[in-house]
Amino acid sequence: MIDSIKNDLIFICNEYQDSADKVATTIGKAASDSKKITKISAILRYAFPTKSADELYAILEEILIQKNDALSRVASYEYDDKKKYCDLDDINKKIKNQISLAFQARKKIITDDHLDKAFHHYLGMIDRHIIDRHKTKAKENKLSISIDSLILVLETDLEDISKDYLAYKFKERFSYQIDQYMSDEVDYPDAGNDQPCNLQAACAILLALHPRELWEHYRSFSPHLLLDDASNTSNAFTYNDEGIRLYLLKILHSVDIASSAPNAARYQFTYRSSTPPFQNFLPTTITNNGRFDLTSKQMHSNPCLSELLYEIENLIHCGETDHIFYPDAEKNTEAPIEIDADQRLKRTETFKSISVIPLNKAKIKLAK
């Protein structure tokens, strides 16, 4: 690229130097008042609007003899491996290497875990920045990432950033599972038409979320799992990768996005029926293991269940059979019997129930 720019500058300068009619040259037209000029002349005029032709020539000559550092400032960056380009597969390695060099300069102890956390912290900053830029794209003042905030990451003890770190790492893995699903010709065949894709639309909404918000949505998709980022959440990610890849994404792919009714305030991506009785349908990562009694016990042991399933009437799973789940079934709602109390039977309170329904049945209900 540098050689190409040099050749252009040499041609422009020689043209001006050798021409008897300097006004007709590229430089002469850039310094003139003419409106009909070449693209190169227009670029020179835009860069140096107040310069005369001789002044423009002098500036370009200084660039060529490197008295001006313009060319060095556009030179390709050379990496430690002497390459002036970076393969996509090597990007993460090169970034971590630069982080490692920065840690060395600060005489900090370097571990793979520490590098990984710093790397994901930077990914989170970029992710938040992109989301905020989209939200404020109509404003004149564009948001930027300050160099001070980048340096602060290097100066901070990152051993205790588990919540954000795990959330960013989860978003990376969630995105990876989407890529795996969409590259599978069996799960995601080429439809050969221009119809909108339910999965792409749903994932666009989910991946636009901040990693922490996406993590909270994942918790609602998985009411049978105790997902607490204060504990070893990495194990939960590994455990339920198949729940995302084989079940949740299949549901998001199959259900018409037009019936979606995301509730961002409650971290729920739900579907809602358009005819009475109006009900909410929550897609889940519940695996198709044929043992709903185990799934029911798992849900009952989740202390966050009332929060995760608030105002949810139906859970969608990829099994073949219907189930009824009673969230309060294991709670004792009866007060102890008082001495001399009326021994007649009291009407038993009816527990709220949640239907756990197969994907095909959910699609039929939502299509009504």
N, C-alpha and C positions, 0 to 999 in steps of 0.2 A: 504493500500500500504506500509506504514512504517513497519507494522508487517511482511509483506512478505519479505521485504528487510532485516530486522533483522534476520529472520529465515535463509535466504540464507547466510548471513555473519557468523552466528553462525556455520552453517554446514561447511563452507569453513575453518574457523579458527580451529574448532575441528578436521577436517580432517588433517590439517597440523600439529597440535599439537600431535595427536595420531599416526600418520603414521611413520613407521621406514624408509620408502623410501620417503623422503620429495620431491624429484625431480619429483615423479609421481603424486603429489597432484595438485590441481587446482592452488594454489599459486606457487608451484615449477615450473610448466609448464609456468606460466606467466612470471617468472623471467629467464627462460631458453632461449636458442637460437633455440629451436625446432620450426618447421614450422607447424607441425600437432598438434594443440592444440584445446581444446574445446572453445566454444563461450565465456564462462565466463572468461576463462584464457586470451583470446584475449582482452576482455574488460579491464581487470586489466592491461594487458601489455600496452594497448593504453593509459590508464589513468596515469600510472606510469612507463614509458619506461626505466628509469634509476635505478629503485629500485631493491635491492636484495630480495630474498625470505623472509628473516627475517625482512627486512624493510617493506615489504608489509604486513606481518603478524602483525607487530606493528601498522601500519596505520589502519588496519581493526579493531584491538582491541580498539584503541582510538575512533573509530567511534561508536563501540558497547557500550562503557562506557560513551559516550557523552562528551569525552574530546575534540573531534572534532565535529563541528556542522553540519556535512554533512547531517545527517538525518533530522535535524530540517529545513534545507534549502529546502528539497523536501517535507515537510509536507503539507498536504492540507490546504488551507486558510479557516479559520472559520469565517463565516459572523456573523453579529450582532444577527441574529435569531438562532445562535448556529449550523447552518447547514454547512456542508463542501462541499456543492454543491449548484448550483443555477438553479432553474427552468427557462426555456426559457421565461415564462410569467413574471418572476420577474426581468429579467436582467435590463430593463430600470429603474425600481423603485430603484434597489440597486445602480445603477450608480448615479442616481439623489440624493440618500441619501448621498453618499460619497461626491458629490459636495456640498451638503448642509452643511456637517460637515466641509469641507474646507472653506466655506464662514463664518461659525460660528467662526472658528479659526482666521479668518481675521477680525472679528467683522463687517461684511458687512450686510446690510439689505437684507433679503431673501424674495423673492416673488415667486409664482408659475411661473410667466412670466419670471423672472430672471433665475430661475433654468432651465426652458424650453429652453431659449436662449443659456445658457451655454452648456447644453446637446447637442443641435443641432450644436453648434459651434464645439464641440469635434467630433461629427459625421462627420462634414464637413472636419475636419483635417484628420480623418481616411480615408475618401473617397478620398481626394486628394492624400494621401500617397499611397493608393492601386493603384490608376491610375498611379502615378509617378513610383512606383516599377515595374509595368508591362512594362512601357515604357523603363525602364533601367535594365530589368532583365538579360540582357546579360553581364552587367558590373560586375567586381569583387567587387567593393566597393558598398555594399548594402545601400540604403537610410534608414535612421532611423528618428524617431520622438524624438527630444530632450526633456529632462525633463523641460528645461527652457521654451520651447514653451507651454508646458502643464500648467505650473505654471502661465505663462503670461495671460492665459485666466481667471484665478481666480483673477488676479490683475486688469483686465481691466473692465471699465464700459461698460457693454454689452447692455445697453438700446438703443444704437444707431447703432447696427450691423444689422439693418433691412434687408438690401439687401441680404447679405449672409445667414442670419437666415431664411428668407422666401424662399430662393432658396433651402436650405437644407430641409426645411420642405416640400416644394413642391415635391422634389425628393422622399421623404419618402411616400408621398401620391400617387404620380404617380406609384411607385412600388407597393403600396397596391392595386391600381386599377387593375394592371396587375395580381396580385395574385387572386383577386376576379374574374376576367374574366376567368382565366385559371382553376379555381376550379369550374366553372359553367358547368355542363354537357350539357346544351343546347347550350351555346355559344362555348364551347370548348370540343366537344365530343372526346372520345378516338378513334383515327383513326385506331389503331391496325396495324400500319405498321411502317416501318423505314424511311419513307419519311421525309426530313427536314421540319421543321415548319417555315412558313413565320413570324409568330408572335415572336417566340423565337429569330429568327435571327435579326429581326428589333429591338426588345427590348434589345438585347445584345449590339447593337450599341448605342442605346439611353441611357441605364443605365451605359454605360462606360464613358459617358460624365460627366464633372464637373457639379455640381448642377446648377451653373449660366448658363452654356451652355445649359443644358437641359431646363431651364426656358426660354431661348431665343428661343429654338426650339418650345416650347409650344406656345409662342406668335405667331410664324408663322403658327402653326396648327390652331390658333384661330383668324383669321383676323377680325372677327366680334366682338371681345371683346377688350375693351380698358384695356390692362394689363400693368400697370405702377407700378413697385415696390416701387415707391416713395409714392404711395397712399396705401389704405388699401387692399393689395393684397390678404390677407386671405379670404376676401369676394369673390373675383374672383375665388379662388380655390374651395370654397364650392359651388358656383353657377354652375361651369362647370364640376363638378365631373362626371356627367352623360354624358357630351360631350366626356370625355376620355373613360369612361367605356363602353358606349353603341355604340359609333360611331367611334372614332379614332382607338381603338383597333380592332374593327371589320374590318376596312379597312386594317390595318397592317396585320391582320390575313389572309385576303382574297387575297391580291395582291401579285403576285409572287415576292419574294425578289430578284430574278435574275434581275429584271428590276429597282431595286433601284439605285439611283444616288445621295447619300447624298452630300450636299454642306456645309461642316463644316464652311467655311469662312463666309457664309451668314446665318448660323444657320437654314438650311433647310434640312429636310429629304424628298426628293422627289423621284419620279419614272420618268423614261424617255423612250419614245418610241424608238424602235430600227430601225424603218423604217421612211422614209420621209412622211409627214413633222415632223421633230424631235421636240417633245414638252415635256415640263415638267408638271408633275401631282403632286399636293400637297395634301396629305390627310388632312382632317380638323375635327374639333370638332363641326362643324355646326349641330345643332339639327334638327331633322325631324319634324318640327312643322307645315309644310304646308303653312307658311307665309314667302315666300322669300322676299316680299317687306319690311318686318321688318328687315330681315337679311341684305338686301341691304342698308337700312338706317344705320344700325349699322356699316357696313363696311365703308360707306361714312364718318361717324363721327369719324373714327379712324385716327388720324393725322400721324400714323406710317405706313399707308397702303402701300405707295410706297416702303418703305423699306422692309416690310414683303412679298410683292408679286412681288418683282423684278424678271423679267424674268420668271414669272409663267404664263402659258397659260391656265391651267385647275385646278380647285379646285374639289376634290372628296368629295361627301357627300353621306349620306345613304338614301336619299329620292328616289322618283321614277321618278321625272321629271327633264328636262334640264332647265337651266336658263342662261341668258347672263348678265354679270355684267360689267358696264362701270365705271372704277375707276375715270375717270375725268368728268363724266356726270354732276356733280353739280358745276363744275368750269366754270367761265366765261372766255372763251379764246378769245372773240371778243373785240377789242379796241373800245372805244367810237367813234361814227361817227363824223368826222370833218365837220365844216361849209364849204359849197361849195364842199364837197367831192363828188366823183362819186357815185350816188345813185343806180347803177346797183347791182344786187344781187351777192354777192361773194360766191364762192364755200365753203360750210361748211366743216370744217376740220373733218375727221373721227376719232372718239375716239378709243383708244385701248380697246378691249373687252377681258374679261376673261370668259371662259366657266365654269359653275358650273354644273358638270355632276354626275349622279348616279354612285354608285360603280360598278354595273354590266357592265355599258357601258364603264367605265374606264378600267375594266379588259379586255374587248374585244379589245379596242384600244391598250393597252399595249402588248397584246398577238400577235399582227400582226407582 
